C-alpha cells in the first residue's frame, strides 16, 4: 500500500511539474525572468549533486568543480559553434585546422544526426574532464581534508589559466572566449538532461559502490578492514563526480551561448559549495531543492530589493543596487543557525516522512486548542 501510494504521489508531482513547464514554455516571453533563472537552477542541480557525490557521500573535500565545468563547457562549445560562424569567433588567430576539418565532417553528416550532436558533445566534454580527473586523481587523492581542497582548487585555477593562455588561441580562443554557441531550444531539454544525470547518480549511490562510498566517508580504516579498496573507490567517485560537473559546464555553455575563462572563477565553486551545505551534505534531494531555491531567490525573488522603494514621497532607505545580496546573506545566516546540517541533513525526501510531519503538526495544533 505504501509503495503504491508513494508511486501515485510521485506521478502527480511529475504531472504538475510537466504542466508547469509546458505553461512556462508557452509563455516564456511573458515570464522571461522565471524561464531563464529556472534553467540556470536546473544546471546547478547537476553540479551540486555531483559535488555532493564526492564530498557528501564519499567524504572527499574537493573544490575543483569550476575547473571540470570549464573543461566540459569548452569542449561542448567547440563542438556546437557552427562552421559558418568559425571565422567570426576565431577572428584573431584562426582555428586549428584539425578541429575545423572534424567539425566540417560532423556537419556534413545526415540531417537526423544533428539532433544528437548537442548530447554527444555533452558526453564527450564529460569524458575529457573524467580523463583529467583520472590523471590528477592518483596523486591528489592521497591528500585529505583541507589539503585535498587546496590541491583541487589549485587545479581549477590552473585549468582557467591554461584555457585563457595565448598558446591555446587556436583551440580555446584564449582570453577572447567562445561565442555563437548553439543552445537548448526549450526548457524541456535542460530538464531532461538534469533528470537523467540525477537519476544516474542516484542509481550509483543505491548500488554497492554507493554503499562503499558511504563506508569510506564514515570510517576509512573500518571500510578497508571490510575489504573495500580505498584508492579504487575514491578514484571512481572523483572521476564520476568530475564527469557530471563537466556535463553541467557544457549545459551552462549552451545556456549562456558565450563563455570565457572568467565564467569559471573560484566564486562559482563557492556558490556550488554553498548550495550543497544549505541543502545538506549527504542528501541528493537537499541539493536539488537548495539549487533551485538558492538560484531563484538570488536571481529573481529578491530582485525588488535592488530597486528604489517609495511610500508616497518618502523613499525607503537601503533599497538600492546591491541590497539584494545583503538580504540574501542574512537569510543564509538564519538558515545555517536553524538548520545546522542543512535543510535535509543526510536525509532524503519521502512521502511517508512528509505525511508524518503533517500529522504531527495537526496533532500539536489540536493539543494547543484543547
Secondary structure, DSSP 8 states (H G I E B T S, - for coil): -HHHHHHHHHHHHHHHHHHHHHHHHHTTTTTHHHHHHHHHHHHHHHHHHHHHHHHTTT------HHHHHHHHHHHHHHHHB-GGGHHHHSTTT---HHHHHHHHHHHTS-GGGHHHHHHHHHHHHHHHHHHHHHHHHHHHTTS-HHHHHHHHHHHHHHHHHHHTSGGGHHHH-GGG-B--B---SSHHHHHHHHHHHHHHHHHHHTSHHHHHHHHHHH-HHHHHHTT--HHHHHHHHHHHHHHHHHHHHHHHHHHHS-B-GGGG-HHHHHHHHHHHHHH-TT-HHHHHHHHHHHHHIIIIITGGGGS-EEETTEEETT-STTHHHHHHHHHHHHHHHH-TT-SSTT----HHHHHHHHHHHHHHHHHHH-
